[in-house]
Structure formats: C-alpha cells, structure tokens
Amino acid sequence: MMNDIPQDRYVFYEKTYEAMAYEYDSRTKRLSRPFFTKLNEKTFHKYFSEFCGLTYADSKYYFSRDLMLDYFNQVIEDNGLSTSPEMFEKDITEKLCLIYKDGDVYEFIHRSFQEYFAACYYLSMLTTQKDIVQETLSELDEKIKEDETISMMFGMDSDSAEKYIILPFLEKMFSEKDDEKNYENYLLKYYPQIEYVTGDLD
C-alpha cells in the first residue's frame, strides 16, 4: 500500500484535483463534469492557482464570503474571464469541495491545498515575472519555512525553482566576501536564539 503513495507531495494534489474534477461511470470511464464557471479542469486549475497565489501572498487562509468573492473577481478581471465570482464560489465549494463553509467563514479543506496551487501559480510566473515571485517569497520568508510551497515548486520543476528561487536566495544570503561574516549572518537569521539548560540530567 505504501508504494501507492506519491513520493513527491505535489503528485498527491494533482491526483486529488483530477479525481474531484472528473466523475467515473460504471466502467471507470473518466468523464468531465461541467464547471459552473464554464471552464474546463485545466483552465480552472490555472485560475484557481492564481486565487491561491494571491491569498497565500496576503497570508489569507480563511475568508468571509465577500473577501473570497473579491479575490475571485480580481482573477476574473486579470484574465478577462466571462464568468462571475459567484460561479467560482459554486465550483470550489460544491463541485470540487476544496473550500468549505464553516459558519460565516470559508476555509480550505487543508492549508496544503493552498500551498500546492500557489506553487503552481508562482512557477507559471517565473519566466516572465520572476522578480515579483522572488519578492513575494522573500517577504514570506519566516512563514514559508514551515510550508511546502517551495519544496513543491522544486518537485514540479527543479530547474526553474533552483535557477530563479534557490540560487538567487543563496547569492543574497552569502553576498559578503568574508566567509565568517556570511556564516554569522546565516546563523543570526535562522538561529537567532539558542536555548540551553544547566544542571544535572537524568
């Protein structure tokens, strides 16, 4: 059974999205279910990835309905889509069930889905808007250490992630000519405190 679990985490989310976007008849024939937005599974993936990239950059993990619709409206305006925020809401909550309503709040079924779609969005921007992606991820530095966004970007496209994300970060981190100063800067950034105890240990 363990062999069936994808080793790259992003593969799990790809397969989960595919399963949610399609239905299967009695002979396991894959059939695309209509989207309320009139998009298909590929284009919806693209535009929902933008939604996730925008909300992730703003550190928004749950939303009021109005806020969620505002983000969907931004996606619609950015891409000139002929649909409505309300149709995006129906697709994501009723068809795909990636976001659910809890009282007056809308939440991802799991935060990692936001990270996966955000990773897809940022990867799609690397060749044309890499500076924006680098700045966004840099500003999220403290939070992103606990997330899987960059690791999933690396899993999906290791060459682009290394060229546009990892190497520029390392060059910035170790920009001093003095190796000891570089090491000191690294320690101060990622290990600002060291805790210890004194006394007898069992």
C-alpha positions as CSV (number, residue, x, y, z in Angstrom):
1,M,0.0,0.0,0.0
2,M,2.8,2.4,0.8
3,N,4.1,2.1,-2.8
4,D,0.9,3.8,-3.9
5,I,1.6,7.0,-2.0
6,P,3.4,9.6,-4.3
7,Q,6.9,10.3,-3.1
8,D,6.6,13.9,-4.4
9,R,3.9,15.6,-2.5
10,Y,2.7,17.7,-5.4
11,V,1.7,14.5,-7.2
12,F,-0.9,13.7,-4.5
13,Y,-2.5,17.1,-5.0
14,E,-2.5,16.7,-8.8
15,K,-4.3,13.4,-8.5
16,T,-6.7,14.7,-5.9
17,Y,-7.7,17.6,-8.1
18,E,-8.1,15.3,-11.1
19,A,-10.3,13.0,-9.0
20,M,-12.5,15.9,-7.9
21,A,-12.8,17.4,-11.4
22,Y,-14.0,14.2,-13.0
23,E,-16.6,11.6,-12.4
24,Y,-16.4,7.9,-13.4
25,D,-19.1,5.7,-14.9
26,S,-19.6,2.0,-14.0
27,R,-16.9,1.0,-16.5
28,T,-14.5,3.5,-14.9
29,K,-14.6,5.7,-17.9
30,R,-13.4,9.2,-17.0
31,L,-16.0,11.9,-17.7
32,S,-15.5,15.6,-17.2
33,R,-18.2,17.2,-15.0
34,P,-19.4,20.7,-16.1
35,F,-18.0,23.6,-14.2
36,F,-20.4,26.4,-13.1
37,T,-17.8,28.8,-14.5
38,K,-17.9,27.1,-17.9
39,L,-14.2,26.5,-17.6
40,N,-12.6,23.1,-18.0
41,E,-10.5,21.3,-15.5
42,K,-7.2,22.7,-16.9
43,T,-8.3,26.3,-17.1
44,F,-10.0,26.2,-13.8
45,H,-6.8,24.8,-12.3
46,K,-4.9,27.8,-13.8
47,Y,-7.2,30.5,-12.4
48,F,-7.8,28.9,-9.0
49,S,-4.0,28.7,-8.8
50,E,-3.9,32.5,-9.2
51,F,-6.5,32.8,-6.4
52,C,-4.4,30.7,-4.2
53,G,-1.2,32.6,-5.1
54,L,-2.9,35.9,-4.3
55,T,-4.4,34.8,-1.0
56,Y,-1.2,33.0,0.1
57,A,0.9,36.1,-0.6
58,D,-1.6,38.1,1.6
59,S,-1.5,35.4,4.3
60,K,-5.2,34.8,4.0
61,Y,-6.1,31.2,4.9
62,Y,-9.8,31.7,5.6
63,F,-12.3,34.3,4.3
64,S,-15.6,36.0,4.7
65,R,-17.7,35.4,1.6
66,D,-17.2,39.0,0.5
67,L,-13.4,38.7,0.8
68,M,-13.4,35.4,-1.1
69,L,-15.5,36.9,-3.9
70,D,-13.2,39.9,-4.1
71,Y,-10.3,37.7,-4.8
72,F,-12.2,35.7,-7.4
73,N,-13.3,39.0,-9.0
74,Q,-9.6,40.0,-9.2
75,V,-8.8,36.8,-11.0
76,I,-11.7,37.4,-13.4
77,E,-10.5,41.0,-14.2
78,D,-6.9,40.0,-14.5
79,N,-7.7,37.4,-17.2
80,G,-10.8,38.9,-18.9
81,L,-13.0,35.9,-18.0
82,S,-16.7,35.8,-18.9
83,T,-17.9,34.4,-15.6
84,S,-18.7,35.6,-12.1
85,P,-17.2,35.3,-8.6
86,E,-20.3,33.5,-7.5
87,M,-19.8,30.8,-10.1
88,F,-16.2,30.4,-8.9
89,E,-17.6,30.0,-5.4
90,K,-20.0,27.3,-6.5
91,D,-17.2,25.4,-8.4
92,I,-14.8,25.5,-5.5
93,T,-17.3,24.7,-2.7
94,E,-19.9,22.5,-4.5
95,K,-18.2,20.8,-7.4
96,L,-14.6,20.5,-6.2
97,C,-15.1,20.9,-2.4
98,L,-11.6,22.4,-1.9
99,I,-13.1,25.1,0.2
100,Y,-15.9,24.7,2.7
101,K,-18.1,27.0,4.7
102,D,-17.9,26.8,8.5
103,G,-20.5,29.2,9.9
104,D,-19.7,32.6,8.2
105,V,-16.1,31.6,7.3
106,Y,-14.8,29.9,4.2
107,E,-11.7,27.7,4.7
108,F,-9.5,25.4,2.6
109,I,-10.2,21.7,3.4
110,H,-6.5,21.7,4.2
111,R,-3.9,24.5,4.1
112,S,-1.6,22.4,2.0
113,F,-4.0,22.7,-1.0
114,Q,-3.5,26.4,-1.0
115,E,0.3,25.8,-0.9
116,Y,0.1,23.4,-3.9
117,F,-2.0,25.8,-6.1
118,A,0.1,28.8,-5.0
119,A,3.2,26.8,-6.0
120,C,1.7,26.2,-9.5
121,Y,0.9,29.9,-9.9
122,Y,4.4,31.1,-8.9
123,L,6.0,28.6,-11.2
124,S,3.9,29.8,-14.1
125,M,5.2,33.3,-13.4
126,L,8.9,32.6,-13.1
127,T,9.9,33.1,-16.7
128,T,8.1,36.4,-17.1
129,Q,7.7,37.9,-13.6
130,K,10.4,36.3,-11.6
131,D,11.1,39.5,-9.7
132,I,7.5,39.5,-8.3
133,V,7.7,35.9,-7.3
134,Q,11.1,36.4,-5.6
135,E,9.9,39.4,-3.7
136,T,6.7,37.7,-2.6
137,L,8.5,34.6,-1.3
138,S,11.2,36.7,0.3
139,E,8.6,38.7,2.2
140,L,7.0,35.4,3.4
141,D,10.4,34.0,4.5
142,E,9.5,33.4,8.1
143,K,6.2,31.7,7.4
144,I,7.3,29.8,4.3
145,K,9.9,27.8,6.3
146,E,7.0,25.8,7.8
147,D,5.1,25.4,4.5
148,E,5.6,23.1,1.5
149,T,5.3,25.7,-1.2
150,I,8.9,26.0,-2.3
151,S,9.5,22.2,-2.0
152,M,6.5,21.5,-4.2
153,M,7.8,24.1,-6.7
154,F,11.1,22.2,-6.7
155,G,9.3,18.9,-7.2
156,M,7.3,20.2,-10.1
157,D,10.2,22.0,-11.9
158,S,13.5,21.6,-10.1
159,D,15.5,23.5,-12.8
160,S,13.3,26.6,-12.7
161,A,13.0,26.6,-8.9
162,E,16.7,26.3,-8.5
163,K,17.5,28.9,-11.1
164,Y,15.0,31.6,-10.1
165,I,14.4,30.9,-6.4
166,I,17.1,28.9,-4.6
167,L,20.2,30.3,-6.2
168,P,19.2,34.0,-6.0
169,F,18.3,33.4,-2.4
170,L,21.7,31.9,-1.6
171,E,23.6,34.6,-3.6
172,K,21.8,37.2,-1.5
173,M,22.3,35.3,1.8
174,F,26.1,34.8,1.2
175,S,26.9,38.1,-0.5
176,E,29.7,39.1,1.8
177,K,33.3,38.4,0.7
178,D,34.1,37.3,4.2
179,D,33.0,33.7,4.7
180,E,32.9,34.1,8.5
181,K,30.5,37.1,8.1
182,N,28.3,35.1,5.7
183,Y,28.1,32.3,8.3
184,E,27.4,34.8,11.1
185,N,24.6,36.4,9.0
186,Y,23.1,32.9,8.3
187,L,23.2,32.0,12.0
188,L,21.6,35.3,13.1
189,K,18.8,34.9,10.5
190,Y,17.9,31.3,11.1
191,Y,19.1,30.6,14.6
192,P,18.6,34.0,16.4
193,Q,18.3,32.2,19.8
194,I,19.9,29.2,21.3
195,E,18.2,27.7,24.3
196,Y,20.0,25.6,26.8
197,V,19.7,24.3,30.4
198,T,22.2,23.8,33.1
199,G,22.3,21.2,35.9
200,D,22.2,17.5,36.3
201,L,20.5,15.5,33.6
202,D,18.9,12.1,34.1
